[in-house]
Amino acid sequence: MKLRTKITLLTTVIAVSVVFFTLLSIRGVIINAFREELEKRAVSIAGNLSDRIAGLVLKKDYFETTKALDDVLKKENDIEYIFVTDKEGVIAAHTFGNEIPPDILSWNPVNNRPKNIQLLDTEKGYVRDVGVKVFGGTRSELHLGIREDNLIQTLMRVRKMTVPIIMLVTLSGIVASFIFSRLITKPLNKFVEFTKVLGRGEFGKRVDVPYGDEIGYLARNFNRLSMELKTVQEKMEEAYTYTHILQAEKISTIGQISAGLAHELKNPLTTLKMLFQAFRDKPDMTKEDAEVINREIEKIDTIITSFLGFLKQKEFEVSDINISALVERVLSLATFDIRRRGIAVQKDMVDDLPGIKGDRALLEHAFLNLILNAVQAMPDGGNIRVSGKTDDRFVEVTIMDKGCGIPSDIRSKVFDPFFTTKENGTGLGLSIVYNIVKSHGGKVFFHSSEGEGTAFIVRLPRGD
């Protein structure tokens, strides 16, 4: 279905719906007003007639009482019946002829109220029975039933008026929506054709939409985009030789990433190796050992996924994280490298450090990279200090080493992808740390002094 057809149908439906519900509301107001007026008239007739026959009923002159009832029945065309009961509640006079409807006294009992109105569904249609007391303190009542003839006629007139109005509005809505949709879809069709032109790579052309509104603004931006793409295309053609060089560098990068993967997988593989060496001496596997193996395998999978997703991060699996426990976990994974190089770890975490919300696997990966960087900065051993503190908004973790520090001339490049000073490094470690921390709404930065060491600070939003 075309956009023009959709707009036409939608506008028509809205117009018809508004008119329909408006007329429906007006119809309800008219009906309620007529019914209130009908009830007031019926109560007035019943009250006047009750005063007129009160003396006759008291004298038990039911002949004159019946005559008075007949007089009212002849004058009021929409009154269906009238009847009166005596002080004992027995029907004394009525206009039913020879046959009184059964259980008529139970239709609308007045009881101790001065009046009562009840809508009755009779063989002749809906009738409003109005009952009033003739004498207070007795069971003498006067009832008259008034038909809703005028109300029905009014409803018929309203219906006759409503149908033409709805048809007229529908026709007007179709015409107006067609014109309205044409005004909108005409420039949009030009945009559609223009996108096809851009899709074919024919950059530098313009779309002609002479409007000063949002559509005109969009046209100007499309034209600017076309010119910018034209410029980029020209520059790419001029840099044809450079693209060949870039392609060769990409092939080299694949080898660097592979080397980085092997380095990152070393820790969980070392843990698995140690466990399997222990199983060789003691074949029985405990539940705890199985859980460690499962965790390390998951860690390997997470590291590979994180590297593959360096440029395209996966969706977060957000959970509540105890940052102190996470740091302990990372230190345990790096235990082999830490002990091999004779490094001492000093932990200075604040008690009851508040939790954070984030992806546990990604944050473990980030902190593991920082710990391993600190280890590699001290090939002859030294000290690593891991501290944690908090303020009103952030949890801050600092990882400080006593290595050689970062030279001042390369500090601005530390977080750049593929920048490394290591012989076999990939240059992705700190870049991944930066991306992970940033994706969690945090910050990572460092302080370094040549010959004295480096401190990396990670600030993450509190989870409370």
MARPADREN-369736 format. One record per residue (C-alpha): y, z, x; residue number from 0. Coordinates in steps of 0.5 Angstrom, whole numbers, plus 2048, in hexadecimal, padded with zeros to 3 digits. Layout:
REC    v    w    u    i
REC    Y    Z    X  NUM
...
END
This chain:
REC    v    w    u    i
REC  800  800  800    0
REC  807  7FE  803    1
REC  80C  803  804    2
REC  811  800  7FF    3
REC  80B  800  7F9    4
REC  80A  808  7FB    5
REC  812  809  7FB    6
REC  812  806  7F4    7
REC  80D  809  7F1    8
REC  80F  810  7F4    9
REC  816  80F  7F1   10
REC  813  80D  7EB   11
REC  80F  813  7EA   12
REC  814  818  7EC   13
REC  819  815  7E7   14
REC  814  815  7E1   15
REC  812  81C  7E3   16
REC  819  81E  7E3   17
REC  81A  81B  7DC   18
REC  814  81D  7D9   19
REC  814  825  7DB   20
REC  81C  825  7D9   21
REC  81A  822  7D2   22
REC  814  827  7D2   23
REC  819  82D  7D3   24
REC  81E  82A  7CE   25
REC  818  829  7C9   26
REC  816  831  7CA   27
REC  81D  833  7C9   28
REC  81E  82F  7C3   29
REC  818  832  7C0   30
REC  819  839  7C2   31
REC  820  838  7BF   32
REC  81D  835  7B8   33
REC  818  83A  7B8   34
REC  81D  840  7B9   35
REC  821  83D  7B3   36
REC  81B  83C  7AF   37
REC  81A  843  7AF   38
REC  821  846  7AE   39
REC  821  841  7A8   40
REC  81A  844  7A5   41
REC  81C  84B  7A7   42
REC  823  84A  7A3   43
REC  81F  847  79D   44
REC  81A  84D  79D   45
REC  81F  852  79D   46
REC  824  84F  798   47
REC  81E  84E  793   48
REC  81B  855  795   49
REC  822  858  792   50
REC  822  854  78C   51
REC  81B  856  78A   52
REC  81B  85D  78C   53
REC  81D  860  785   54
REC  818  85B  782   55
REC  812  85E  786   56
REC  814  865  785   57
REC  814  864  77D   58
REC  80D  860  77E   59
REC  811  85A  77B   60
REC  80C  855  77E   61
REC  80E  84F  77A   62
REC  815  84F  77C   63
REC  813  850  783   64
REC  80E  84A  783   65
REC  814  846  780   66
REC  819  848  785   67
REC  814  846  78A   68
REC  813  83F  787   69
REC  81A  83E  787   70
REC  81B  83F  78F   71
REC  814  83B  790   72
REC  818  835  78C   73
REC  81E  836  790   74
REC  81B  836  797   75
REC  817  830  798   76
REC  814  832  79E   77
REC  811  839  79B   78
REC  80A  839  79A   79
REC  808  83F  796   80
REC  80B  846  794   81
REC  808  84C  792   82
REC  80A  853  791   83
REC  805  85A  791   84
REC  807  860  78D   85
REC  807  867  790   86
REC  800  868  790   87
REC  7FF  861  794   88
REC  7FC  85D  78F   89
REC  7FF  856  78E   90
REC  804  856  788   91
REC  807  84F  788   92
REC  806  849  78B   93
REC  807  841  78B   94
REC  7FF  83F  78D   95
REC  7FE  83D  786   96
REC  7F7  840  783   97
REC  7F3  840  78A   98
REC  7F6  845  78F   99
REC  7F3  844  796  100
REC  7EE  849  798  101
REC  7F0  84F  79D  102
REC  7F7  84D  79D  103
REC  7FA  854  79D  104
REC  7F7  854  7A4  105
REC  7FA  84E  7A7  106
REC  801  851  7A9  107
REC  801  859  7A7  108
REC  808  85C  7A8  109
REC  805  863  7A8  110
REC  80B  868  7AA  111
REC  80F  863  7AD  112
REC  815  860  7A9  113
REC  813  859  7AA  114
REC  80E  855  7AE  115
REC  80D  84D  7AF  116
REC  806  84A  7B0  117
REC  805  843  7B2  118
REC  7FF  841  7AE  119
REC  7FA  83A  7AE  120
REC  7F9  838  7A7  121
REC  7F6  832  7A4  122
REC  7FD  82F  7A3  123
REC  7FF  830  7AA  124
REC  803  836  7AE  125
REC  806  83B  7A9  126
REC  80B  841  7AB  127
REC  809  847  7A7  128
REC  80F  84B  7A6  129
REC  80E  852  7A3  130
REC  813  857  7A2  131
REC  813  85E  79E  132
REC  815  85E  797  133
REC  815  866  797  134
REC  815  86A  79D  135
REC  80F  870  79D  136
REC  80B  86B  798  137
REC  806  866  799  138
REC  80A  861  795  139
REC  80C  85B  799  140
REC  80F  854  798  141
REC  80B  84E  79C  142
REC  80E  847  79C  143
REC  80B  841  7A1  144
REC  80F  83C  7A3  145
REC  80D  835  7A6  146
REC  80F  832  7AC  147
REC  811  82B  7A9  148
REC  818  82B  7AC  149
REC  815  82D  7B3  150
REC  810  827  7B3  151
REC  815  822  7B1  152
REC  819  824  7B6  153
REC  814  824  7BB  154
REC  812  81D  7B9  155
REC  819  81B  7BA  156
REC  819  81E  7C1  157
REC  813  81A  7C3  158
REC  816  813  7C0  159
REC  81C  815  7C4  160
REC  818  817  7CB  161
REC  814  811  7CB  162
REC  819  80C  7CC  163
REC  81D  810  7D1  164
REC  817  811  7D5  165
REC  816  809  7D5  166
REC  81D  808  7D6  167
REC  81D  80D  7DC  168
REC  816  80A  7DF  169
REC  819  803  7DF  170
REC  820  805  7E2  171
REC  81C  809  7E7  172
REC  818  803  7E9  173
REC  81E  7FE  7EA  174
REC  821  804  7EE  175
REC  81C  805  7F2  176
REC  81A  7FE  7F4  177
REC  821  7FD  7F6  178
REC  821  804  7FA  179
REC  81B  802  7FD  180
REC  81D  7FB  7FF  181
REC  823  7FE  802  182
REC  81F  803  807  183
REC  819  7FE  808  184
REC  81D  7F8  80A  185
REC  81F  7FB  811  186
REC  819  7FF  812  187
REC  815  7F8  811  188
REC  81A  7F6  817  189
REC  818  7FC  81B  190
REC  811  7FA  81A  191
REC  812  7F3  81C  192
REC  816  7F6  822  193
REC  810  7FA  824  194
REC  80B  7F4  824  195
REC  810  7F1  829  196
REC  810  7F7  82E  197
REC  808  7F7  82D  198
REC  808  7F0  830  199
REC  80C  7F2  836  200
REC  812  7EE  834  201
REC  817  7F4  836  202
REC  81F  7F3  836  203
REC  81F  7F0  82F  204
REC  823  7F4  829  205
REC  822  7F5  822  206
REC  828  7F4  81D  207
REC  829  7F9  818  208
REC  831  7FA  816  209
REC  831  801  814  210
REC  835  807  816  211
REC  830  80C  813  212
REC  829  80F  816  213
REC  826  808  816  214
REC  82C  805  81A  215
REC  82B  80B  81F  216
REC  824  809  81F  217
REC  825  802  821  218
REC  82A  803  826  219
REC  825  808  82A  220
REC  81F  802  829  221
REC  824  7FD  82C  222
REC  825  802  832  223
REC  81E  803  833  224
REC  81D  7FC  833  225
REC  822  7FB  838  226
REC  81F  801  83C  227
REC  818  7FE  83C  228
REC  81B  7F8  83E  229
REC  81E  7FB  844  230
REC  818  7FF  846  231
REC  814  7F8  845  232
REC  818  7F5  84A  233
REC  818  7FB  84F  234
REC  810  7FB  84E  235
REC  810  7F3  850  236
REC  814  7F4  856  237
REC  810  7FA  858  238
REC  809  7F6  858  239
REC  807  7F7  85F  240
REC  808  7FF  85E  241
REC  803  7FF  858  242
REC  7FE  7FD  85D  243
REC  800  802  862  244
REC  800  807  85C  245
REC  7F9  805  85A  246
REC  7F6  806  861  247
REC  7F9  80D  861  248
REC  7F6  80F  85A  249
REC  7EF  80D  85D  250
REC  7F1  812  863  251
REC  7F3  817  85E  252
REC  7EC  817  85B  253
REC  7E9  819  861  254
REC  7EE  81F  862  255
REC  7EC  822  85B  256
REC  7E5  821  85C  257
REC  7E6  826  863  258
REC  7EA  82A  85F  259
REC  7E5  82B  859  260
REC  7E0  82D  85F  261
REC  7E4  832  861  262
REC  7E6  835  85A  263
REC  7DE  835  858  264
REC  7DD  839  85F  265
REC  7DE  840  85C  266
REC  7D9  840  856  267
REC  7D4  83C  859  268
REC  7D4  841  85F  269
REC  7D3  847  85A  270
REC  7CD  843  857  271
REC  7CA  842  85D  272
REC  7CA  849  85F  273
REC  7C7  84B  858  274
REC  7C2  846  859  275
REC  7C0  849  860  276
REC  7C0  84F  85D  277
REC  7BB  84D  858  278
REC  7B6  84A  85E  279
REC  7B5  851  860  280
REC  7B5  854  859  281
REC  7B3  84F  854  282
REC  7B5  853  84E  283
REC  7BB  851  84A  284
REC  7BF  856  847  285
REC  7C3  854  841  286
REC  7CA  856  845  287
REC  7C7  851  84A  288
REC  7C6  84C  845  289
REC  7CD  84D  842  290
REC  7D0  84C  849  291
REC  7CD  846  84A  292
REC  7CF  843  843  293
REC  7D6  845  845  294
REC  7D6  842  84C  295
REC  7D4  83B  849  296
REC  7D9  83C  843  297
REC  7DE  83D  849  298
REC  7DC  836  84D  299
REC  7DC  833  846  300
REC  7E3  835  845  301
REC  7E6  834  84C  302
REC  7E3  82C  84B  303
REC  7E6  82C  845  304
REC  7ED  82F  847  305
REC  7ED  82A  84D  306
REC  7EC  824  848  307
REC  7F1  826  844  308
REC  7F6  827  849  309
REC  7FA  822  846  310
REC  7F8  823  83F  311
REC  7F7  82A  83D  312
REC  7F1  82C  838  313
REC  7F3  830  832  314
REC  7F4  837  833  315
REC  7EE  83C  831  316
REC  7F3  842  830  317
REC  7F1  849  830  318
REC  7F3  850  831  319
REC  7F3  851  839  320
REC  7F3  858  83D  321
REC  7F7  855  843  322
REC  7F4  85B  848  323
REC  7ED  859  846  324
REC  7EE  852  847  325
REC  7F1  853  84E  326
REC  7EB  858  850  327
REC  7E6  852  84D  328
REC  7EA  84D  852  329
REC  7EA  852  858  330
REC  7E2  852  857  331
REC  7E1  84B  857  332
REC  7E5  84A  85D  333
REC  7E1  850  861  334
REC  7DD  84C  865  335
REC  7E3  848  868  336
REC  7E7  84F  869  337
REC  7E1  852  86C  338
REC  7E0  84C  871  339
REC  7E7  84C  874  340
REC  7E7  854  874  341
REC  7ED  855  86F  342
REC  7EF  85B  86C  343
REC  7F1  85B  865  344
REC  7F6  860  862  345
REC  7F7  861  85A  346
REC  7FD  864  858  347
REC  7FD  862  850  348
REC  801  867  84B  349
REC  7FC  86B  846  350
REC  7FC  868  83F  351
REC  7FF  861  841  352
REC  800  85E  83A  353
REC  7FB  858  838  354
REC  7FD  851  838  355
REC  7FB  84B  834  356
REC  7F8  845  837  357
REC  7F2  841  839  358
REC  7EE  845  83D  359
REC  7EB  840  841  360
REC  7F1  83C  843  361
REC  7F5  843  845  362
REC  7EE  845  84A  363
REC  7EF  83E  84D  364
REC  7F6  83F  84E  365
REC  7F6  846  851  366
REC  7EF  844  855  367
REC  7F3  83E  859  368
REC  7F9  843  85B  369
REC  7F4  848  85E  370
REC  7F0  843  861  371
REC  7F7  840  864  372
REC  7F8  847  867  373
REC  7F2  847  86A  374
REC  7F3  841  86D  375
REC  7F9  843  870  376
REC  7F6  848  874  377
REC  7F0  845  878  378
REC  7F0  84B  87D  379
REC  7F0  850  877  380
REC  7F5  855  874  381
REC  7F7  858  86E  382
REC  7F8  855  867  383
REC  7FC  85A  862  384
REC  7FC  858  85B  385
REC  801  85C  856  386
REC  802  85C  84F  387
REC  808  85E  84B  388
REC  80C  85D  844  389
REC  812  85D  840  390
REC  814  85C  839  391
REC  812  854  839  392
REC  80D  853  83F  393
REC  807  855  843  394
REC  808  854  84A  395
REC  803  853  84F  396
REC  804  852  857  397
REC  800  850  85C  398
REC  802  851  863  399
REC  7FF  84F  86A  400
REC  801  851  871  401
REC  800  84A  873  402
REC  804  845  877  403
REC  809  844  871  404
REC  80B  83D  86F  405
REC  810  839  873  406
REC  817  838  870  407
REC  817  831  870  408
REC  811  830  86B  409
REC  812  835  867  410
REC  815  831  861  411
REC  80F  82D  861  412
REC  80A  832  861  413
REC  808  831  859  414
REC  808  829  85A  415
REC  802  826  858  416
REC  7FE  823  85E  417
REC  803  827  863  418
REC  7FF  82B  868  419
REC  7FF  82D  870  420
REC  7F8  82E  870  421
REC  7F3  829  874  422
REC  7EE  829  86E  423
REC  7F3  82B  868  424
REC  7F4  827  862  425
REC  7FB  82A  860  426
REC  7F9  82B  859  427
REC  7F7  833  85A  428
REC  7FF  835  859  429
REC  800  830  854  430
REC  7FB  832  84F  431
REC  7FD  839  850  432
REC  804  837  84E  433
REC  802  832  848  434
REC  7FD  838  845  435
REC  803  83D  846  436
REC  808  839  843  437
REC  803  837  83D  438
REC  803  83E  83B  439
REC  80A  83F  83B  440
REC  80B  843  842  441
REC  80E  841  848  442
REC  80B  841  84F  443
REC  80F  842  856  444
REC  80F  845  85D  445
REC  812  848  863  446
REC  810  846  86A  447
REC  812  848  871  448
REC  80F  844  877  449
REC  80B  849  87B  450
REC  80B  84F  876  451
REC  807  84C  86F  452
REC  808  849  868  453
REC  808  84C  862  454
REC  807  848  85B  455
REC  80A  84B  855  456
REC  807  849  84E  457
REC  80A  84B  848  458
REC  807  84A  841  459
REC  809  84C  83A  460
REC  807  853  837  461
REC  802  852  831  462
REC  804  858  82D  463
END
